[in-house]
Amino acid sequence: MKTNTTSIRFGIMQVITYILLFIGLYFSAIQWLIEKDWARDDYSYGILIPFIVLYLLWEKKSLLLNKQSEPSWSGFLLFIPGLLLFWFGELSGEFFMLYFSSWLIVFSLCWMNMGLEKVKVILFPLFFSLTMFPLPNFINTKLTLQLKLISSKLGVMMLQAYGMSAFREGNIIDLGFTQLQVVDACNGLRYLMPLIVLGLFLTYFFKAALWKKILLILTTVPISIIVNSLRIASVGILYQYWGPMVAEGFFHDFSGWSIFMFSLGILLSEMWILKKIFPEKQLQEIHDEQLSVDEKQLESRQESSSFFQPPQFVASVILLGITLVISQVVEFREKTPISKSFDKFPMQVGGWNGIRQSMEQKFIDTLDLSDYVIIDFKNEKGKDVNFYVAYYESQSKGESIHSPETCLPGSGWIFKDAGKVNIPVDMRNEKKMPVNRSIMEKSGYRQLVYYWFPQRGRILTNAYELKLYTFWDALTRQRTDGALVRVITLVYPDENVKDAEKRMKGFVKDIVPVLKEFIPGG
C-alpha cells in the first residue's frame, strides 16, 4: 500500500512538471487562444471543449486505472514532430502550428508514459480536443468568404422562390426597397463549426455502425449551409414588414440561436431515422469488468517508485526543458531594418500623377499593418491605376499579410483567369519579376489585378512561401518584415485586356524602383 501511495505521489509530481513546462512553452499561444480566438464569435464555443474533454476522460477513469501502464519509446514518433512544429509556429508567426504542436506533445506524452493500449482508451477525447482550436487564418478566411457567398446565393434563390424580387452582388442582396449585406455574423462558419463539433459529440453516444456515424458528421455541412440560407431569406421576407430591426440587435441574435437549435433538432431526427430505417443488432457495450484485471494482478504489477522513472519521462522533460530555455534565452527576432515612411511616397512617378487615399481605422486595426499607402495614379491619357501597399515590420503571431484573393471577392468581384506572369522591371538586364495576375468582373465591369509579396529581398506569390521563408528568416536573419503590393486598373469600354495589360506593365516598371526605397530588401 505504501508503495502504491508513493507511486501516486510521484505520478502527480510528474504531471505537474509536464504542466509547468507546457505552460512555459505555449504561454503566448494559450493566451492568444483564450483572449483572441475564443473571443471571436465564430469560435466562442471553444471555451467549452476543455470541460467536455475532461468529462470524457472522467468517464474513462475506471478503465484507465485498471489498465497497466506500459511506457513506450514509440511516443517520440509524435514528440519530435511536435517540437519541430513548435519552432515553425514560433518563428513563422503561425498560431495554428503552435496549437497543433501542443496537441502532438500532449498525445505523445500520453503515449510514451502510459503506452498505446491506454491511449486507445482515451483516443476519442484526445482527437475531440482538436476542435478547441480555430482553423489556420488563410483557410478560415477563404472558408468564411465561400460560405457567405453560398449562403447569399441560396438565400436569394429562396427569396425568389417566395416571389420577391432579389438580386445578389457578392455578399450584397438587393431587394429593391433595401439592400442586405451578408456580414461575418451570417457567414455560416458560425454555425458550421459548432454543428460539426456537436455532430462529433453525438456520434460518441450514438451506438450505431461506423457508416452511420460518418454520415451524421458529413450531413452537418449541408444542414448548416441550408439553415443559414433560410435565416438570410427570412430576414429579407420579414424586413418588408418589420424594417431594419429584424437584421440587427436582439432579433438578429435570437434568429441565430433559433437556427442552431433547429439544426440540432435535424441531427437528432436523423439519428432516430437511421436507427429505425436501418435497424441492427443491439451493440454490446464493453463493460469495465471485462477490461479490468483482478486485484492480484494489480498488486503484483511493477509500479514506478521513483520520480525519475520511467526513462521516457526523463528524456521528454530534458527535451522540453531545453526547448523552453532556448525559446526564452535566444533572441530570434526581431531585427527590423529602418524603412522610409509611406507618408513620403511621391505623388508623381514617371508619367503618372497620383492622389493619396486613406483607409478607415477599423480596417487598419483588422489588418494589423505597420504602414500603408493607397494612391490613385493617372497617366497622360486619363487612365487610372490604383496602387496599394501594406507593410509589416513584423509578421509575428496574429499579424500576417492578407491576400487580395481572400478579401476582394467579398465585395462582389469574381476572380477569373487567375495565374502568375513575369513582368519585365529592368530593361537593361532583362530582369523579370513574378506577380499574381487576375481578371475581376462585377456588374459588367472588368478590372485587371496584379499583386505580389516583397519579403526581405524576395518576391513571393503564395501564402505557403510566405510562411516557409518567414520561419527561415526568423531563424537565420532575425527578420520577419514584409509587404503586400497590389495594383488594379479598370479595363475601359474603349479598350481590351491587352491594352490594360500594357498599361499595368508600364506602371509596374515605373513603380518598382521607387518601392525599393520604402520596402527593406535583403
Secondary structure, DSSP 8 states (H G I E B T S, - for coil): -HHHHHHHHHHHHHHHHHHHHHHHHHHHHHHHIIIIITTSGGGGGGGGHHHHHHHHHHHTHHHHHTS-----GGGHHHHHHHHHHHHHHHHHT-HHHHHHHHHHHHHHHHHHHH-HHHHHHTHHHHHHGGGGS---HHHHHHHHHHHHHHHHHHHHHHHHHHT---EEETTEEE-SS-EEE--GGGSSHHHHHHHHHHHHHHHHH--S-HHHHHHHHHTHHHHHHHHHHHHHHHHHHHHHHHGGGGGSHHHHHHHHHHHHHHHHHHHHHHHHHHHHHS---------HHHH---HHHHHHS----STT-SHHHHHHHHHHHHHHHHHHHS-----------GGG--SEETTEEEEEE---HHHHHHHT-SEEEEEEEE-TTS-EEEEEEEEES---TT-----HHHHGGGGT-EEEEEEEEEEEEETTTTEEEEEEEEEEEETTEEEEEEEEEEETTEEE-SHHHHHHHHHHHHHHTS---EEEEEEEEE--TTS-HHHHHHHHHHHHHHHHHHHTTTS---
